[in-house]
Amino acid sequence: MLFGKLLPRDGNFFEMFNEHGRLIAEGARAFTALIDNYADATLREKYAAEVDAAERAADKITAEVSRALHKTFITPIDREQIHGLINALDDVLDLLQDSAETLSLYDVKRLTEDVVRLGDLSRKCCERVQHAVSLLSRINEASVAEAALKTCEEIDRLESDADRVMRSAISGLFRDESIDTRELIKLKAVYEHLESITDRCEDVANLIEGVVLENS
């Protein structure tokens, strides 16, 4: 019994997940602000920097979770679930940063309504991810577990919406004979990056569903 009391426990994993989720939502809101203010170079740079700052802060949390896993013997959920979840969360912010960089590196001159729509869907997905993650520490409560699963279903629906928007947007690009070929290539890459953000959010949702079903 004494040995059990001396074993490192918990590791504050849920607190770290919550902070990572907060940064994801923060980065997503900064990215949509970048899109909304794309014509203003100063604001565009400001919001891109905010996305970068959120991504760097999240990387530190990911590393902290990895260190905690090595030091903690008794974890609140399965170790593989912790490892998979923090990496999936990190992928979301990486793609937000990649999308912001793609707009700059490809020197995209104008944004379409489809970019705005995909950006908005990505933001909504990220905000639902934050909410789902915030519930993990209380999934032993039936009502909380149900709320977490409902939020994961919402993320799945948003991902499906983003997939439909992306397919329609790319189809429109190739049907528009007036569009410059270089702009077509650039916008296609932007659409795919933005839709990938929702894909990664869905990955997080699937992992959370597994955690809830196994631990509630």
N, C-alpha and C positions, 0 to 999 in steps of 0.2 A: 504493500500500500504506500509506503514511504517513497519507493522508487517511482510509482505513478505520479505522486505529487511533485516530484523533482523534474519530471519531463517537461520540456518547453511546450506550451499549449497555444492554440489559436493563432497568434502572429498578426492579429488585427487585419486579417484578410478582407473582411467585409468593409472595413473603413477604407482600405486601399482601393477596393473595387468601386466604392461610392465616389471617391475622389477622381478616379479614372473616368467614371461615367459623367461626372460633372464637367471634366475637361473635354470630353467628346461633344457634349451639348454646347459647350462654350465655343469650341472650334467650329462646329457646324453653323452656329449663329454668326460667327465672324465670316465664315465662307459665304453665306447667303448675303451678308452685308456687302461683301466684296462684289458679288454679282449685281446687287441692287445699285451699287455706286460705281459700276465698271467704267463709266465715261469719265470719272474724276480720277486722274492718275494718283493724286496725293492720297485720297481715301482708299483707293485700290491697294496701294502699298501699305497703308496703315492696317487694313484688315488682313492682308496677306501675312503681315508680321504677327498679328494676333493668332492666326492659324498656326504659324510656326512655333510660337511660344507655347501654345496648348500642346502641340505634338512633342516638344522637348520635355515639358513637364510630365507628360504621360509616359514618356520613355523612362524617366527616373522612377516612376511608380512601378512600371513593369520590372525594372531591375530590382527594385526593393522587394517585390513579391517573390522573385526568384531567390533572392538571398534568404527571405523569411522561410521559404519552403525547405531550404537546406538546414535551417536552424530549428525548425518546429517539428516535433515528433507527432503531436496530436493536432490534426487540422479539423476545422469545423465541417468541411465537406471533403470528398475524396481528393487526393493530391493531384491526380490527373485532371480532374474537373477544374481545379484551381489553375493549373498550368494552361489548360486549353482555353479557359475563359479569359485570362489576362492577355494571352497572345491574340485571341480573337478581338478583344477590345482594342488592343494596340493597332491591329490591322485597320480598324475603322479610321483612326486618326491619321495613320500613314497615308491612306487613300485621300482623305480630305486635303492633306498637305500636297500630295501628288497632283491633285486636281487643280489646286491654286497655282502650283508651279507650271503645270501644263498650259494654263492660260497665258502665263508670262513667257515661257520658253517658246511656245508656238506663235507668239505675237498675234493672238486672236484679236481681230479688229472690232468685231461686233458680236454681241450675244443675241441669240434667238430666244423667242418665248419658250421654246422647249428646254433651253438651258435653265431658264428661270424656274420652270415647272420641276425639272429634275433636281435643281438645287433645293427647292422647297420640300420636295418629297424626301430628300436626303436629310434635311434638317429635322423634319418630323420623325423620321426613323431614328435618328440619333437621340432625340429627346425622349422617345419611347424606350430606347435602350437604357438611358439614364434612369428612367422610372423603374424598369424591370430589375436593374441591378440593385437599386435602393431597397428592394423588397427581399433580397436574398437572406438577410440576417433573421427574418421572421417567417420563413416559409414553413416552419413547423405549425403555424397557425393556419387553419383551413381556409379562412377568408383571404389571407394574404397570399397563400399558394394559388388560390383561384384567380386573384387579381393579377399575379405574375403571369399565369398562363394566358389570361385574356390579353395582357399587354403584348406578349409574344405573338399572339394571333394578329394583333393590330400591325405589328412589324411585318409579318408575313404578307398581309394585304397591301401594305405600303410598298413592299418590294415588288409585288406583282404589278401594282400600278406603275411603278418606275420602269419595269421591264416593258410594259405596253407603250409607255411614252417614248422610251428609247427606240423601240422598233419602228414606231410611227415616224419619229424624228429622222432616223437614218433613211427610211424609205423616202421621206420627203426630200432629203438632200439629193438622193440619186435621181429623183424625178424632176428636180429643178434644173433645167438646162442653162439657166442664166447664172448659176453660181460658179465662181472661180474654183478650179480643181484644187488649188492649194487650200482654200477656205473650206472646201468640202472635207478634205483629209483632216484638217485641224478640228473642225466641229464634230466630226465622227469620233475622234479620239476623246474630245471633251464629253460627249454623250456617254461613251463607254466608261470613262472614269467615274462619272457621276452615278451611273447605274450600278457600278461595282461597289460604291459606298453602301448602297442599300443591300447588296448581296452580302457584304460583310456584317451588316447589322442583322441580317437574317441568320447568319452563322452564329452570332452571339445569342439570338433568340432560341435557336435550336439547342445550344448548350445549356441555356438557362432552363428550358423545358425539361431537359434531362436531369438537371440538378433538382428541380422541383419534384419531379415524379419519383426520384430515388430517395429524397430526403424529407418529403412532407408527410 
